[in-house]
Amino acid sequence: MDKQGQEKFLNFILERVQEGKQEEAREILTSNFKKQDEGTFSQDDVQAFIPKMISLLKPEKLAEVVEVVKQFSGTIAQS
C-alpha cells in the first residue's frame, strides 16, 4: 500500500474508533505501516492487529472495519 493508501486507511479507521482511542489506534496503524514499508509486515501482524483494533472500535462499526481489513490483508498477502 502506498503512502496515500495508508493515509486513507488510517483516516477510515480513526473515524470509526471510540472517543479517546484515536491516538492508540494511530500508533498501532503507524507501526504496521512502518513494517509494511520495510517489507516485514506479515500475516501474523494482521492477525495481531485485528483483536487490538476490535477493542478500540465503536461496536456499530465493527463489521464494516473487519471487511475492509480482510481486503487489506488480502492485498498484503499478494504483495
NUDOBA-990388 format. One line per 8 residues: number of its first residue (from 1); their letters; for each residue z, y negated, x of N, C-alpha, C. Coordinates in nm, 2 decimals, padded with zeros to 4 digits, m for minus. Each point is the difference from the previous one (the first is absolute). Layout:
BEGIN
NUM	A	Z/Y/X/Z/Y/X/Z/Y/X; ...;
//
This chain:
BEGIN
1	MDKQGQEK	00.00/00.12/00.09/00.00/m00.12/m00.09/00.00/m00.12/00.09; m00.09/m00.10/m00.03/00.00/m00.12/00.08/00.11/m00.09/m00.04; 00.01/m00.11/00.08/00.11/m00.10/m00.03/00.00/m00.05/m00.14; m00.12/m00.03/m00.05/m00.02/m00.06/m00.13/00.05/00.11/m00.11; m00.04/00.12/00.02/00.05/00.11/m00.08/00.15/00.02/00.00; 00.06/m00.01/00.12/00.14/00.01/00.02/00.07/m00.12/m00.08; m00.05/m00.12/00.01/00.06/m00.11/m00.07/m00.01/00.02/m00.15; m00.11/00.05/m00.05/m00.01/00.02/m00.14/00.10/00.11/m00.05;
9	FLNFILER	00.01/00.11/00.08/00.09/00.10/m00.03/00.14/m00.05/00.00; 00.04/m00.08/00.10/00.13/m00.05/00.01/00.03/m00.09/m00.12; m00.09/m00.09/m00.03/00.03/m00.09/m00.12/00.01/00.08/m00.13; m00.09/00.11/m00.01/00.01/00.08/m00.12/00.14/00.07/m00.02; 00.05/00.05/00.11/00.13/00.06/00.00/00.11/m00.10/m00.02; 00.00/m00.11/00.07/00.10/m00.10/m00.01/00.02/m00.06/m00.14; m00.12/00.00/m00.08/00.01/m00.05/m00.13/00.06/00.10/m00.10; 00.03/00.12/00.05/00.05/00.11/m00.09/00.13/00.05/00.04;
17	VQEGKQEE	00.06/m00.06/00.11/00.14/00.04/00.04/00.10/m00.08/m00.08; 00.12/00.06/00.00/00.12/m00.06/m00.07/00.03/m00.14/00.07; 00.06/m00.08/m00.09/00.04/m00.13/00.06/00.10/00.02/00.11; m00.02/m00.07/00.11/00.09/00.01/00.11/m00.03/00.11/00.10; m00.10/00.08/m00.03/m00.04/00.11/00.09/m00.13/m00.02/00.07; m00.06/m00.12/m00.01/m00.13/m00.03/00.06/00.01/00.01/00.15; 00.10/m00.06/00.06/00.00/00.00/00.15/00.01/00.15/00.05; 00.08/00.08/m00.06/00.01/00.14/00.04/m00.13/00.07/m00.01;
25	AREILTSN	m00.07/m00.02/m00.11/m00.13/00.06/m00.02/m00.10/m00.06/00.10; 00.00/m00.13/00.03/m00.09/m00.05/00.10/00.02/00.06/00.13; 00.13/00.03/00.04/00.03/00.06/00.13/m00.06/00.14/00.01; 00.02/00.08/m00.11/m00.05/00.13/00.00/m00.16/00.00/00.01; m00.06/m00.08/m00.07/m00.15/m00.01/00.00/m00.05/m00.05/00.13; 00.07/m00.10/00.06/m00.05/m00.06/00.13/00.01/00.11/00.11; 00.11/00.08/m00.01/00.02/00.11/00.10/m00.12/00.10/m00.02; m00.03/00.04/m00.12/m00.11/00.09/m00.02/m00.13/m00.05/00.04;
33	FKKQDEGT	m00.02/m00.13/m00.02/m00.13/m00.06/00.04/m00.01/00.00/00.15; 00.11/m00.03/00.07/00.00/00.00/00.14/m00.04/00.14/00.05; 00.06/00.11/m00.05/m00.04/00.13/00.03/m00.14/00.03/m00.02; m00.05/m00.05/m00.12/m00.14/00.02/m00.03/m00.09/m00.07/00.10; 00.03/m00.12/00.04/m00.08/m00.07/00.10/00.00/00.07/00.14; 00.12/00.06/00.03/00.01/00.08/00.13/m00.06/00.14/m00.01; m00.04/00.04/m00.12/m00.06/00.13/m00.02/00.10/00.11/00.00; 00.13/m00.03/m00.03/00.10/00.10/00.00/00.06/00.02/m00.14;
41	FSQDDVQA	m00.06/m00.06/m00.10/00.04/00.02/m00.14/m00.05/00.13/m00.05; 00.09/00.08/m00.06/m00.03/00.14/m00.03/00.04/00.02/m00.15; m00.04/00.12/m00.04/00.04/00.05/m00.14/00.15/00.00/m00.01; 00.07/00.04/00.10/00.14/00.00/00.00/00.06/m00.14/m00.03; m00.06/m00.10/00.06/00.04/m00.14/m00.03/m00.02/m00.03/m00.15; m00.11/00.04/m00.06/m00.03/m00.02/m00.14/00.11/00.07/m00.08; 00.04/00.12/00.04/00.10/00.07/m00.08/00.14/m00.06/00.01; 00.03/m00.07/00.12/00.12/m00.07/00.01/00.00/m00.13/m00.07;
49	FIPKMISL	m00.12/m00.06/m00.01/m00.02/m00.13/m00.06/00.03/00.01/m00.15; m00.05/00.10/m00.07/00.01/00.01/m00.14/00.14/m00.01/m00.06; 00.10/00.09/00.05/00.13/m00.01/m00.06/00.07/m00.14/00.03; m00.03/m00.05/00.12/00.06/m00.13/00.03/m00.05/m00.11/m00.10; m00.13/00.00/m00.02/m00.06/m00.10/m00.09/00.04/00.02/m00.15; 00.02/00.13/m00.04/00.04/00.03/m00.13/00.13/m00.07/m00.03; 00.09/00.01/00.09/00.13/m00.06/m00.02/00.00/m00.15/m00.01; m00.10/m00.07/00.05/m00.02/m00.14/00.00/m00.08/m00.06/m00.12;
57	LKPEKLAE	m00.08/00.09/m00.06/m00.09/m00.04/m00.11/00.07/m00.03/m00.13; m00.06/m00.09/m00.08/00.04/m00.01/m00.14/m00.04/00.13/m00.07; 00.09/00.06/m00.07/m00.03/00.13/m00.07/m00.13/00.00/m00.08; m00.03/m00.11/m00.06/m00.12/00.00/m00.09/m00.12/m00.01/00.08; 00.01/m00.03/00.13/m00.12/m00.01/00.09/m00.02/00.13/00.08; 00.09/00.10/m00.01/m00.01/00.11/00.09/m00.13/00.08/m00.01; m00.04/00.04/m00.12/m00.12/00.08/m00.01/m00.13/m00.07/00.05; m00.01/m00.13/m00.02/m00.11/m00.08/00.05/00.00/00.00/00.16;
65	VVEVVKQF	00.11/m00.02/00.06/00.01/00.00/00.14/m00.02/00.14/00.06; 00.05/00.10/m00.06/m00.01/00.14/00.06/m00.15/00.03/00.00; m00.08/m00.04/m00.10/m00.14/00.03/m00.01/m00.07/m00.07/00.11; 00.03/m00.13/00.03/m00.06/m00.08/00.11/00.03/00.06/00.13; 00.13/00.04/00.02/00.04/00.06/00.13/m00.08/00.13/00.02; m00.02/00.08/m00.10/m00.08/00.13/00.02/m00.14/m00.04/00.05; m00.06/m00.10/m00.06/m00.13/m00.04/00.04/00.01/m00.05/00.15; 00.10/m00.08/00.03/00.02/m00.05/00.13/00.01/00.12/00.10;
73	SGTIAQS	00.09/00.09/m00.03/00.02/00.12/00.09/m00.13/00.08/00.02; m00.08/00.01/m00.11/m00.12/00.07/00.02/m00.10/m00.07/00.09; 00.00/m00.13/00.00/m00.08/m00.08/00.09/00.05/00.02/00.15; 00.13/00.01/00.02/00.06/00.02/00.13/m00.04/00.14/00.05; 00.01/00.10/m00.08/m00.03/00.13/00.04/m00.14/00.02/00.04; m00.09/m00.08/m00.06/m00.14/00.01/00.04/m00.03/m00.08/00.12; 00.09/m00.09/00.04/m00.03/m00.08/00.12/00.00/00.08/00.13;
//
